[in-house]
Amino acid sequence: MQVEWAQQAGTLYERVHQQYVGGARKLEALINELIGEEEGINYLTATARAKEPESFLAKASKPHPDDPTRPKYDDPLEQITDLVAARVITFLVEAVDRVCEVIEEEFEIVEHTDMGAHTRAQGVFGYASKHYLVRLNAHRRELPEYAVLKNLVMEIQVRTAVQHAWAEFEHDIRYKLDIPPGRRPEFDRRFLLAAALMELADNEFTEIDRLYRELAATASDKAPLDLTTGTLTTYLTRRYPDAPHAKTTHYAWVLGILHRLGVTTEEQLTALLKEIDSAAVQAAMNHRAPAGTVRRLDDDLLAAEGPGYLDLFPDEERRQKILRGRLKALIRAGIIQP
């Protein structure tokens, strides 16, 4: 009876599966917009997927842990919470924290699990991803473009690239291979050792990032070096020492903006921003988390150029809308005169 019922749910899910595929595309685009375009967080990937029908059927067919004669899920389409799921992979632990702040601000949180805190509380090493069950916030639930996600509970996982590699490999071994009981301690011990090395690697990447910032801060800013993505990265690290790094593609993007402004050297960029109080600009923007280096420069360029900055993006309606909102914030703060 349980299997027959699950098969009925599976048949229904197959019919509506493409709706969830469309929902996954919407969620993926939204997350990339929030953490990349708006916050300028340095991350590797942000992807979303709809659960495959075969995977749905397997999960819907699970027996109840307390009564194997009845299904675990009485209403799988409502109770299974990863029909649409997203995963954000970052380079550094600090970026995980920043992504989580955005998620908690922009979504309605149904449930939050910090797997790293759980393993640390047990005094061991292991899986350190952060898991969220979320709904769209009230504002987005009313927008027609998000109709497919309106009442859906979705899953979002956030972790570093190192954590991701460990988790994916561990899952493949533990859940796809029937390990004999006598061999399990050997696997457990090696996975525990790998988890310890994983935490060490994340800590070392954080330290390398700190050393890079320290080195960039001592670099001379007097020479009129031509701006490239490399020299601009170092320049912005020096100008905004406390700001997190942005994605490599974002440095190339803002470099293109500078070229449109006729700015091709560090000397010219310094002159353009000479009168800008960057701390005041950021206070006016009221960011929920420290803005990345490219976002900091984008805001300072808006402060330096005023309304004329919008003219650089004549065919980018969404970009102009975002900049108009930031411009109003700068005017309210008295940084730009109306």
Salt bridges, closest charged atoms under 4 A:
GLU33 OE2 - ARG318 NH2 2.80
GLU37 OE1 - ARG318 NH1 2.62
GLU38 OE2 - ARG318 NH2 3.35
GLU39 OE2 - ARG288 NH2 3.17
ASP67 OD2 - ARG70 NE 3.49
ASP82 OD2 - ARG49 NH2 3.69
ASP82 OD2 - LYS51 NZ 3.05
ASP82 OD1 - LYS59 NZ 3.40
ASP97 OD1 - LYS130 NZ 3.09
GLU106 OE1 - ARG140 NH2 3.03
GLU106 OE2 - ARG288 NH1 3.00
GLU108 OE2 - ARG135 NH1 3.42
GLU108 OE1 - ARG141 NH1 3.11
ASP114 OD2 - LYS130 NZ 3.94
GLU168 OE2 - ARG87 NH1 3.76
GLU168 OE2 - ARG159 NH2 3.25
GLU170 OE2 - ARG174 NE 2.41
ASP172 OD1 - LYS176 NZ 3.23
GLU186 OE1 - ARG183 NE 3.05
ASP188 OD1 - ARG174 NH1 2.65
GLU207 OE2 - ARG210 NH2 2.55
ASP209 OD2 - ARG213 NE 3.00
ASP209 OD1 - HIS245 NE2 3.09
GLU214 OE1 - ARG210 NH1 3.17
GLU266 OE1 - ARG238 NH2 3.33
ASP298 OD1 - ARG319 NH2 2.70
ASP298 OD2 - ARG326 NH1 2.76
ASP299 OD2 - HIS287 NE2 3.30
ASP299 OD1 - ARG295 NE 3.02
ASP299 OD1 - ARG326 NH1 3.44
ASP300 OD2 - ARG239 NH2 3.28
